[in-house]
Amino acid sequence: MNVKNTEALFYRVRSYAEGYKRFEGKIKEQITSELNDLEQKPMRSLKSLQYYILSMRDKLHQIASPTFVIQGCLDDPLYKESAQFIYENVSAKTKLFRYYEHSGHIIALGKEREKVYEEIAHFLNSLKW
């Protein structure tokens, strides 16, 4: 699993902010203005985020609880790689991996969100509590 530098993390944050603003129904000019404002703000927390991602990667084997990993096929290739890495490295005996063909990174807001909700509910209902 690759973890890009903080510049690449900023690009992804910006990209997700843009997608969310479109989801909110904002007009192009407003989105551009808000993204310009975002670009002017220092994001010191990105270095901490990068460290957190790296440290969590090394602890995935500690996850033994049932795990459902979901992946949007329209997502950035790095996240596709990460989702597979997570699935392969958790120690859970009960685990499931699903791809959603018409979804990106923020699946819960995407076109297939209802299907995602149903499959998560089905997964949770299949567990012996």
mmCIF file of the C-alpha atoms, coordinates in Angstrom:
data_MODEL
# 
_entry.id   MODEL 
# 
loop_
_atom_site.group_PDB 
_atom_site.id 
_atom_site.type_symbol 
_atom_site.label_atom_id 
_atom_site.label_alt_id 
_atom_site.label_comp_id 
_atom_site.label_asym_id 
_atom_site.label_entity_id 
_atom_site.label_seq_id 
_atom_site.pdbx_PDB_ins_code 
_atom_site.Cartn_x 
_atom_site.Cartn_y 
_atom_site.Cartn_z 
_atom_site.occupancy 
_atom_site.B_iso_or_equiv 
_atom_site.pdbx_formal_charge 
_atom_site.auth_seq_id 
_atom_site.auth_comp_id 
_atom_site.auth_asym_id 
_atom_site.auth_atom_id 
_atom_site.pdbx_PDB_model_num 
ATOM 1   C CA . MET A 1 1   ? 0.000   0.000   0.000   1.00 0.00 ? 1   MET A CA 1 
ATOM 2   C CA . ASN A 1 2   ? 1.520   3.294   -1.072  1.00 0.00 ? 2   ASN A CA 1 
ATOM 3   C CA . VAL A 1 3   ? 1.127   6.389   1.013   1.00 0.00 ? 3   VAL A CA 1 
ATOM 4   C CA . LYS A 1 4   ? 1.767   9.503   -0.976  1.00 0.00 ? 4   LYS A CA 1 
ATOM 5   C CA . ASN A 1 5   ? 3.451   12.633  0.311   1.00 0.00 ? 5   ASN A CA 1 
ATOM 6   C CA . THR A 1 6   ? 1.508   15.456  1.936   1.00 0.00 ? 6   THR A CA 1 
ATOM 7   C CA . GLU A 1 7   ? 1.164   17.247  -1.401  1.00 0.00 ? 7   GLU A CA 1 
ATOM 8   C CA . ALA A 1 8   ? -0.663  14.234  -2.811  1.00 0.00 ? 8   ALA A CA 1 
ATOM 9   C CA . LEU A 1 9   ? -2.816  14.043  0.328   1.00 0.00 ? 9   LEU A CA 1 
ATOM 10  C CA . PHE A 1 10  ? -3.758  17.692  -0.153  1.00 0.00 ? 10  PHE A CA 1 
ATOM 11  C CA . TYR A 1 11  ? -4.730  16.976  -3.770  1.00 0.00 ? 11  TYR A CA 1 
ATOM 12  C CA . ARG A 1 12  ? -7.058  14.206  -2.592  1.00 0.00 ? 12  ARG A CA 1 
ATOM 13  C CA . VAL A 1 13  ? -8.575  16.408  0.139   1.00 0.00 ? 13  VAL A CA 1 
ATOM 14  C CA . ARG A 1 14  ? -9.182  19.105  -2.469  1.00 0.00 ? 14  ARG A CA 1 
ATOM 15  C CA . SER A 1 15  ? -10.678 16.591  -4.880  1.00 0.00 ? 15  SER A CA 1 
ATOM 16  C CA . TYR A 1 16  ? -13.094 15.230  -2.251  1.00 0.00 ? 16  TYR A CA 1 
ATOM 17  C CA . ALA A 1 17  ? -14.027 18.761  -1.183  1.00 0.00 ? 17  ALA A CA 1 
ATOM 18  C CA . GLU A 1 18  ? -14.864 19.574  -4.796  1.00 0.00 ? 18  GLU A CA 1 
ATOM 19  C CA . GLY A 1 19  ? -16.989 16.444  -5.161  1.00 0.00 ? 19  GLY A CA 1 
ATOM 20  C CA . TYR A 1 20  ? -18.833 17.150  -1.931  1.00 0.00 ? 20  TYR A CA 1 
ATOM 21  C CA . LYS A 1 21  ? -19.538 20.731  -2.976  1.00 0.00 ? 21  LYS A CA 1 
ATOM 22  C CA . ARG A 1 22  ? -21.040 19.423  -6.230  1.00 0.00 ? 22  ARG A CA 1 
ATOM 23  C CA . PHE A 1 23  ? -23.114 16.966  -4.189  1.00 0.00 ? 23  PHE A CA 1 
ATOM 24  C CA . GLU A 1 24  ? -24.370 19.928  -2.144  1.00 0.00 ? 24  GLU A CA 1 
ATOM 25  C CA . GLY A 1 25  ? -25.607 21.473  -5.389  1.00 0.00 ? 25  GLY A CA 1 
ATOM 26  C CA . LYS A 1 26  ? -23.320 24.493  -5.353  1.00 0.00 ? 26  LYS A CA 1 
ATOM 27  C CA . ILE A 1 27  ? -22.744 26.328  -8.612  1.00 0.00 ? 27  ILE A CA 1 
ATOM 28  C CA . LYS A 1 28  ? -19.390 26.158  -10.378 1.00 0.00 ? 28  LYS A CA 1 
ATOM 29  C CA . GLU A 1 29  ? -18.362 29.716  -9.461  1.00 0.00 ? 29  GLU A CA 1 
ATOM 30  C CA . GLN A 1 30  ? -19.044 29.142  -5.760  1.00 0.00 ? 30  GLN A CA 1 
ATOM 31  C CA . ILE A 1 31  ? -17.141 25.845  -5.816  1.00 0.00 ? 31  ILE A CA 1 
ATOM 32  C CA . THR A 1 32  ? -14.158 27.507  -7.518  1.00 0.00 ? 32  THR A CA 1 
ATOM 33  C CA . SER A 1 33  ? -14.159 30.318  -4.963  1.00 0.00 ? 33  SER A CA 1 
ATOM 34  C CA . GLU A 1 34  ? -14.354 27.950  -2.003  1.00 0.00 ? 34  GLU A CA 1 
ATOM 35  C CA . LEU A 1 35  ? -11.622 25.707  -3.413  1.00 0.00 ? 35  LEU A CA 1 
ATOM 36  C CA . ASN A 1 36  ? -9.391  28.748  -3.960  1.00 0.00 ? 36  ASN A CA 1 
ATOM 37  C CA . ASP A 1 37  ? -9.939  29.639  -0.297  1.00 0.00 ? 37  ASP A CA 1 
ATOM 38  C CA . LEU A 1 38  ? -9.071  26.074  0.713   1.00 0.00 ? 38  LEU A CA 1 
ATOM 39  C CA . GLU A 1 39  ? -5.835  26.200  -1.272  1.00 0.00 ? 39  GLU A CA 1 
ATOM 40  C CA . GLN A 1 40  ? -4.759  29.333  0.622   1.00 0.00 ? 40  GLN A CA 1 
ATOM 41  C CA . LYS A 1 41  ? -5.128  27.724  4.044   1.00 0.00 ? 41  LYS A CA 1 
ATOM 42  C CA . PRO A 1 42  ? -2.173  25.875  5.521   1.00 0.00 ? 42  PRO A CA 1 
ATOM 43  C CA . MET A 1 43  ? -3.040  22.243  6.209   1.00 0.00 ? 43  MET A CA 1 
ATOM 44  C CA . ARG A 1 44  ? -0.517  21.330  8.873   1.00 0.00 ? 44  ARG A CA 1 
ATOM 45  C CA . SER A 1 45  ? -2.566  18.289  9.867   1.00 0.00 ? 45  SER A CA 1 
ATOM 46  C CA . LEU A 1 46  ? -1.721  16.456  6.624   1.00 0.00 ? 46  LEU A CA 1 
ATOM 47  C CA . LYS A 1 47  ? 1.641   15.350  8.017   1.00 0.00 ? 47  LYS A CA 1 
ATOM 48  C CA . SER A 1 48  ? -0.173  13.878  11.034  1.00 0.00 ? 48  SER A CA 1 
ATOM 49  C CA . LEU A 1 49  ? -2.687  12.197  8.737   1.00 0.00 ? 49  LEU A CA 1 
ATOM 50  C CA . GLN A 1 50  ? 0.134   10.652  6.723   1.00 0.00 ? 50  GLN A CA 1 
ATOM 51  C CA . TYR A 1 51  ? 1.739   9.345   9.936   1.00 0.00 ? 51  TYR A CA 1 
ATOM 52  C CA . TYR A 1 52  ? -1.618  7.970   11.138  1.00 0.00 ? 52  TYR A CA 1 
ATOM 53  C CA . ILE A 1 53  ? -2.185  6.112   7.862   1.00 0.00 ? 53  ILE A CA 1 
ATOM 54  C CA . LEU A 1 54  ? 1.254   4.524   8.070   1.00 0.00 ? 54  LEU A CA 1 
ATOM 55  C CA . SER A 1 55  ? 0.859   3.509   11.712  1.00 0.00 ? 55  SER A CA 1 
ATOM 56  C CA . MET A 1 56  ? -2.617  2.014   11.120  1.00 0.00 ? 56  MET A CA 1 
ATOM 57  C CA . ARG A 1 57  ? -1.345  -0.010  8.178   1.00 0.00 ? 57  ARG A CA 1 
ATOM 58  C CA . ASP A 1 58  ? 0.960   -1.875  10.550  1.00 0.00 ? 58  ASP A CA 1 
ATOM 59  C CA . LYS A 1 59  ? -1.885  -2.636  12.976  1.00 0.00 ? 59  LYS A CA 1 
ATOM 60  C CA . LEU A 1 60  ? -4.459  -4.082  10.582  1.00 0.00 ? 60  LEU A CA 1 
ATOM 61  C CA . HIS A 1 61  ? -3.604  -7.622  11.666  1.00 0.00 ? 61  HIS A CA 1 
ATOM 62  C CA . GLN A 1 62  ? -4.993  -6.739  15.108  1.00 0.00 ? 62  GLN A CA 1 
ATOM 63  C CA . ILE A 1 63  ? -8.515  -6.376  13.723  1.00 0.00 ? 63  ILE A CA 1 
ATOM 64  C CA . ALA A 1 64  ? -10.360 -9.586  14.513  1.00 0.00 ? 64  ALA A CA 1 
ATOM 65  C CA . SER A 1 65  ? -13.931 -8.256  14.482  1.00 0.00 ? 65  SER A CA 1 
ATOM 66  C CA . PRO A 1 66  ? -16.137 -8.998  11.478  1.00 0.00 ? 66  PRO A CA 1 
ATOM 67  C CA . THR A 1 67  ? -15.103 -6.671  8.696   1.00 0.00 ? 67  THR A CA 1 
ATOM 68  C CA . PHE A 1 68  ? -16.897 -5.457  5.571   1.00 0.00 ? 68  PHE A CA 1 
ATOM 69  C CA . VAL A 1 69  ? -14.627 -3.573  3.163   1.00 0.00 ? 69  VAL A CA 1 
ATOM 70  C CA . ILE A 1 70  ? -16.365 -1.624  0.415   1.00 0.00 ? 70  ILE A CA 1 
ATOM 71  C CA . GLN A 1 71  ? -14.732 -0.084  -2.618  1.00 0.00 ? 71  GLN A CA 1 
ATOM 72  C CA . GLY A 1 72  ? -15.998 2.251   -5.302  1.00 0.00 ? 72  GLY A CA 1 
ATOM 73  C CA . CYS A 1 73  ? -14.683 1.342   -8.751  1.00 0.00 ? 73  CYS A CA 1 
ATOM 74  C CA . LEU A 1 74  ? -14.581 5.039   -9.700  1.00 0.00 ? 74  LEU A CA 1 
ATOM 75  C CA . ASP A 1 75  ? -12.212 5.787   -6.829  1.00 0.00 ? 75  ASP A CA 1 
ATOM 76  C CA . ASP A 1 76  ? -8.589  6.815   -7.117  1.00 0.00 ? 76  ASP A CA 1 
ATOM 77  C CA . PRO A 1 77  ? -6.307  3.816   -7.892  1.00 0.00 ? 77  PRO A CA 1 
ATOM 78  C CA . LEU A 1 78  ? -4.437  4.324   -4.601  1.00 0.00 ? 78  LEU A CA 1 
ATOM 79  C CA . TYR A 1 79  ? -7.625  3.697   -2.643  1.00 0.00 ? 79  TYR A CA 1 
ATOM 80  C CA . LYS A 1 80  ? -8.422  0.601   -4.683  1.00 0.00 ? 80  LYS A CA 1 
ATOM 81  C CA . GLU A 1 81  ? -5.040  -0.740  -3.695  1.00 0.00 ? 81  GLU A CA 1 
ATOM 82  C CA . SER A 1 82  ? -5.608  0.288   -0.072  1.00 0.00 ? 82  SER A CA 1 
ATOM 83  C CA . ALA A 1 83  ? -9.013  -1.394  0.201   1.00 0.00 ? 83  ALA A CA 1 
ATOM 84  C CA . GLN A 1 84  ? -7.608  -4.692  -1.058  1.00 0.00 ? 84  GLN A CA 1 
ATOM 85  C CA . PHE A 1 85  ? -4.645  -4.334  1.319   1.00 0.00 ? 85  PHE A CA 1 
ATOM 86  C CA . ILE A 1 86  ? -7.000  -3.780  4.256   1.00 0.00 ? 86  ILE A CA 1 
ATOM 87  C CA . TYR A 1 87  ? -9.100  -6.809  3.340   1.00 0.00 ? 87  TYR A CA 1 
ATOM 88  C CA . GLU A 1 88  ? -6.056  -9.046  2.969   1.00 0.00 ? 88  GLU A CA 1 
ATOM 89  C CA . ASN A 1 89  ? -4.425  -7.913  6.210   1.00 0.00 ? 89  ASN A CA 1 
ATOM 90  C CA . VAL A 1 90  ? -7.221  -7.898  8.786   1.00 0.00 ? 90  VAL A CA 1 
ATOM 91  C CA . SER A 1 91  ? -7.306  -11.069 10.889  1.00 0.00 ? 91  SER A CA 1 
ATOM 92  C CA . ALA A 1 92  ? -11.083 -11.294 10.991  1.00 0.00 ? 92  ALA A CA 1 
ATOM 93  C CA . LYS A 1 93  ? -12.452 -14.747 10.286  1.00 0.00 ? 93  LYS A CA 1 
ATOM 94  C CA . THR A 1 94  ? -15.645 -13.181 8.986   1.00 0.00 ? 94  THR A CA 1 
ATOM 95  C CA . LYS A 1 95  ? -14.837 -10.647 6.315   1.00 0.00 ? 95  LYS A CA 1 
ATOM 96  C CA . LEU A 1 96  ? -16.392 -9.504  3.083   1.00 0.00 ? 96  LEU A CA 1 
ATOM 97  C CA . PHE A 1 97  ? -15.196 -7.338  0.208   1.00 0.00 ? 97  PHE A CA 1 
ATOM 98  C CA . ARG A 1 98  ? -17.570 -5.654  -2.250  1.00 0.00 ? 98  ARG A CA 1 
ATOM 99  C CA . TYR A 1 99  ? -16.981 -3.435  -5.252  1.00 0.00 ? 99  TYR A CA 1 
ATOM 100 C CA . TYR A 1 100 ? -19.528 -0.835  -6.324  1.00 0.00 ? 100 TYR A CA 1 
ATOM 101 C CA . GLU A 1 101 ? -19.201 -0.181  -10.031 1.00 0.00 ? 101 GLU A CA 1 
ATOM 102 C CA . HIS A 1 102 ? -20.789 3.267   -10.137 1.00 0.00 ? 102 HIS A CA 1 
ATOM 103 C CA . SER A 1 103 ? -19.323 4.707   -6.928  1.00 0.00 ? 103 SER A CA 1 
ATOM 104 C CA . GLY A 1 104 ? -16.306 6.766   -6.004  1.00 0.00 ? 104 GLY A CA 1 
ATOM 105 C CA . HIS A 1 105 ? -14.582 7.280   -2.668  1.00 0.00 ? 105 HIS A CA 1 
ATOM 106 C CA . ILE A 1 106 ? -17.514 8.734   -0.747  1.00 0.00 ? 106 ILE A CA 1 
ATOM 107 C CA . ILE A 1 107 ? -19.834 5.781   -1.351  1.00 0.00 ? 107 ILE A CA 1 
ATOM 108 C CA . ALA A 1 108 ? -22.389 6.818   1.255   1.00 0.00 ? 108 ALA A CA 1 
ATOM 109 C CA . LEU A 1 109 ? -23.192 9.874   -0.878  1.00 0.00 ? 109 LEU A CA 1 
ATOM 110 C CA . GLY A 1 110 ? -22.967 8.178   -4.262  1.00 0.00 ? 110 GLY A CA 1 
ATOM 111 C CA . LYS A 1 111 ? -25.472 6.720   -6.699  1.00 0.00 ? 111 LYS A CA 1 
ATOM 112 C CA . GLU A 1 112 ? -25.300 3.272   -5.112  1.00 0.00 ? 112 GLU A CA 1 
ATOM 113 C CA . ARG A 1 113 ? -25.735 4.394   -1.513  1.00 0.00 ? 113 ARG A CA 1 
ATOM 114 C CA . GLU A 1 114 ? -29.051 2.570   -1.038  1.00 0.00 ? 114 GLU A CA 1 
ATOM 115 C CA . LYS A 1 115 ? -27.470 -0.678  -2.241  1.00 0.00 ? 115 LYS A CA 1 
ATOM 116 C CA . VAL A 1 116 ? -24.527 -0.075  0.094   1.00 0.00 ? 116 VAL A CA 1 
ATOM 117 C CA . TYR A 1 117 ? -26.870 0.511   3.055   1.00 0.00 ? 117 TYR A CA 1 
ATOM 118 C CA . GLU A 1 118 ? -28.782 -2.685  2.261   1.00 0.00 ? 118 GLU A CA 1 
ATOM 119 C CA . GLU A 1 119 ? -25.634 -4.778  1.963   1.00 0.00 ? 119 GLU A CA 1 
ATOM 120 C CA . ILE A 1 120 ? -24.189 -3.380  5.188   1.00 0.00 ? 120 ILE A CA 1 
ATOM 121 C CA . ALA A 1 121 ? -27.464 -4.190  6.969   1.00 0.00 ? 121 ALA A CA 1 
ATOM 122 C CA . HIS A 1 122 ? -27.428 -7.688  5.477   1.00 0.00 ? 122 HIS A CA 1 
ATOM 123 C CA . PHE A 1 123 ? -23.812 -8.199  6.602   1.00 0.00 ? 123 PHE A CA 1 
ATOM 124 C CA . LEU A 1 124 ? -24.589 -7.009  10.138  1.00 0.00 ? 124 LEU A CA 1 
ATOM 125 C CA . ASN A 1 125 ? -27.754 -9.114  10.326  1.00 0.00 ? 125 ASN A CA 1 
ATOM 126 C CA . SER A 1 126 ? -25.785 -12.194 9.253   1.00 0.00 ? 126 SER A CA 1 
ATOM 127 C CA . LEU A 1 127 ? -23.511 -11.954 12.297  1.00 0.00 ? 127 LEU A CA 1 
ATOM 128 C CA . LYS A 1 128 ? -24.136 -13.954 15.460  1.00 0.00 ? 128 LYS A CA 1 
ATOM 129 C CA . TRP A 1 129 ? -24.256 -11.317 18.167  1.00 0.00 ? 129 TRP A CA 1 
# 
